[in-house]
């Protein structure tokens, strides 16, 4: 798998690893490495934020997931609008989880 494909696939892997927080975090770190290797293009940075958002949710850190989701939504809202829905969904899940924790 090339770097660009890996950058797009690993956030999805992090999402599906919600049951296993360690693997979600590892996938997030891989996305971050790919993003850096490719010069931290804004869209890859947003994918990194999504991956970390899912990892934070898996670890029970809803506030951190909210921050990551908002950062991704900001980028996708400007650069790749068709992906904004994924960020918005993550944000909604994190806000819901944060409400349940309070």
N, C-alpha and C positions, 0 to 999 in steps of 0.2 A: 504494500500500500504506500503511495507517495505521501509526502508531507501534507499537501493540501487536503487530500482525502482523509488522512488521519485527523487533521484538525477539525473536519466536519463530523467524523464518526465518533470520536471520543466523547463529545458532550452527550451523545445519545447513549453511549455505553455507561457514562456516569449516571444518566437518568435511570437506566434499567438496573443499576447496581444499588439502588436506594436501600435495599435490604442489607447490603454489606458496605457500611460506611468506609471501610479501609479501601476497598476497591474503587469506590466512587472518588475518593480523594486521589488515589493513584492515577485514575483516568484524567482527573482535572489537571494534575501536574503534567501529564503527557501533553495535554492540549496546550498548556502554557509553554512547554518546551518547543512544540511545533510553531506556535505563534512567534516566539522569539527567533527561531531559526529562519522564519520567513519575514522577519523585519517588523513584527508586531502590527500587521495590517489591522485596521479597526475592526473588520468583521471577525477576524480570528481572535482578537481580544474579547469581542462580545461572546464568541463561542466559549472562550475560557471562563468568562463570568458565568455563563449558563452552567457549565460543568461544575464550577465551584458552588453555585447556588444549589444544585442537586446534592452535592456532597455535604453542604452545610445542613440541608434538610435531613439527610440521612443520619447526621450526627446530632440532630436535635437542636441545632443553632439557627432558629428561624430568623432572628434579627440579622445575622450575617447573610442568610439566603436572600432576605429582602434587599439588602444593599447590593448584592451581586446581580439580582434580577433587574433592579432599577438601572444599573450600569449597562447591562446588556440591552435593555429596552431602549435606552437613550441612543445607543449606537445603531441598533437595528431600525429604530424609528427614522433615522436620518439616512443610513447607508444601504440597508437591505430590508425594505418594508415588509416583504413577504415573510420574513422570519420574526417580525415583531410579535406576532401572536404567541409564539413559543415562549418568548420572554414574559409576555403579559400573563400567560398561564402559570409560569413559574412564580411570578410575583404574587398572583392570587393565592396559590398554594401556600407560599411562605407567609403571607398576611393572615390567612386562615389559621395556619399552625401557630403563629405568634399570638393570635387571639385565644387559642385554646390553652396556651401556656400561661396566660395571665390570670 
